[in-house]
Amino acid sequence: MEPLVSEAALDAALLASQQRPMLLFKHSATCGISAQAHESLVEWLAGQHDPAPVYVIDVRAHRPLSLAVAERFGIRHESPQVMLVDRGAVVWHASHFHVNAREVTAALAALAPASA
């Protein structure tokens, strides 16, 4: 997971999503649900041969960036929250207990035919 700490870094990640889908993960280190989601995503990444890039925003340390993401995509801010971004647009998102390896895997699989 690569931390995002600025809108410039977000813009670069979104530009890269033109070539390859990526995940944005909003995480709070002080939230038990978010810790569980983080653990699930770390385990998922470890088991992938060629995983989609995952960018993480620490919502407590970088609240303005987290809110900018919500505003940019028109998706209410939540934590934990994951967004699948393809070609600069959010094509799937989930929050709270739906941020897990199973649901991320399903979202990526559903996107695969469209991205090919």
C-alpha positions as CSV (number, residue, x, y, z in Angstrom):
1,M,0.0,0.0,0.0
2,E,1.3,3.4,-1.0
3,P,0.3,6.3,1.3
4,L,-1.3,9.3,-0.4
5,V,-0.6,12.6,1.4
6,S,-1.5,15.3,-1.1
7,E,-3.8,16.2,-3.9
8,A,-0.9,16.2,-6.3
9,A,-0.2,12.5,-5.4
10,L,-3.9,11.7,-5.8
11,D,-3.8,13.3,-9.2
12,A,-0.8,11.2,-10.2
13,A,-2.5,8.0,-9.0
14,L,-5.7,8.9,-10.9
15,L,-3.7,9.5,-14.0
16,A,-2.1,6.1,-13.6
17,S,-5.5,4.5,-13.4
18,Q,-5.9,5.4,-17.1
19,Q,-3.6,2.4,-17.7
20,R,-4.5,0.1,-14.8
21,P,-7.3,0.1,-12.3
22,M,-6.3,1.0,-8.7
23,L,-7.8,1.0,-5.2
24,L,-8.1,4.0,-2.9
25,F,-8.4,2.9,0.8
26,K,-9.4,5.4,3.4
27,H,-8.2,4.2,6.8
28,S,-8.2,5.3,10.4
29,A,-5.6,3.7,12.7
30,T,-7.8,4.5,15.7
31,C,-10.9,2.6,14.4
32,G,-11.3,-1.1,15.1
33,I,-13.4,-1.7,11.9
34,S,-10.8,0.1,9.9
35,A,-8.0,-2.0,11.4
36,Q,-9.9,-5.1,10.4
37,A,-10.3,-3.8,6.9
38,H,-6.6,-2.9,6.7
39,E,-5.6,-6.4,7.8
40,S,-7.9,-8.0,5.2
41,L,-6.4,-5.9,2.4
42,V,-2.8,-6.5,3.5
43,E,-3.5,-10.3,3.5
44,W,-5.2,-10.0,0.1
45,L,-2.2,-8.1,-1.3
46,A,0.2,-10.7,0.0
47,G,-1.7,-13.4,-1.8
48,Q,-1.8,-11.6,-5.2
49,H,0.6,-12.3,-8.0
50,D,0.1,-8.9,-9.7
51,P,-2.2,-6.9,-7.5
52,A,-3.9,-3.7,-8.5
53,P,-2.1,-0.7,-6.9
54,V,-3.5,0.2,-3.5
55,Y,-3.2,3.8,-2.2
56,V,-4.1,4.5,1.4
57,I,-5.2,7.8,2.9
58,D,-4.9,8.1,6.6
59,V,-8.1,10.0,7.3
60,R,-7.0,11.4,10.6
61,A,-3.6,12.7,9.4
62,H,-4.9,13.8,6.0
63,R,-8.5,14.8,6.6
64,P,-8.6,17.5,3.9
65,L,-7.3,15.0,1.3
66,S,-9.9,12.5,2.4
67,L,-12.7,15.1,2.1
68,A,-11.3,16.2,-1.3
69,V,-11.7,12.6,-2.5
70,A,-15.3,12.5,-1.3
71,E,-16.0,15.8,-3.0
72,R,-14.2,15.0,-6.3
73,F,-16.1,11.7,-6.7
74,G,-19.4,12.7,-5.1
75,I,-19.2,9.8,-2.6
76,R,-19.9,10.5,1.1
77,H,-16.8,10.2,3.3
78,E,-16.6,7.1,5.4
79,S,-13.9,5.1,7.1
80,P,-12.9,2.6,6.4
81,Q,-13.8,3.0,2.7
82,V,-12.4,1.5,-0.5
83,M,-12.9,2.8,-4.0
84,L,-12.0,1.0,-7.2
85,V,-10.9,3.5,-9.7
86,D,-10.6,2.8,-13.4
87,R,-9.7,5.4,-16.0
88,G,-10.0,8.2,-13.4
89,A,-13.6,7.2,-12.3
90,V,-14.8,5.3,-9.3
91,V,-16.5,2.2,-10.6
92,W,-17.2,0.5,-7.3
93,H,-16.9,1.5,-3.6
94,A,-17.6,0.0,-0.2
95,S,-17.3,1.0,3.4
96,H,-17.1,-0.5,6.9
97,F,-17.5,-4.3,7.0
98,H,-17.7,-4.4,3.2
99,V,-14.1,-3.4,2.9
100,N,-12.6,-6.9,2.7
101,A,-10.6,-9.1,0.4
102,R,-13.6,-11.1,-0.8
103,E,-15.5,-8.0,-2.0
104,V,-12.5,-6.3,-3.5
105,T,-11.7,-9.5,-5.4
106,A,-15.2,-9.7,-6.7
107,A,-15.2,-6.0,-7.8
108,L,-11.9,-6.4,-9.6
109,A,-13.2,-9.6,-11.3
110,A,-16.3,-7.8,-12.5
111,L,-14.2,-5.0,-13.9
112,A,-11.7,-7.3,-15.7
113,P,-13.9,-7.8,-18.9
114,A,-14.6,-4.1,-19.1
115,S,-11.0,-3.1,-18.8
116,A,-9.6,-5.6,-21.3
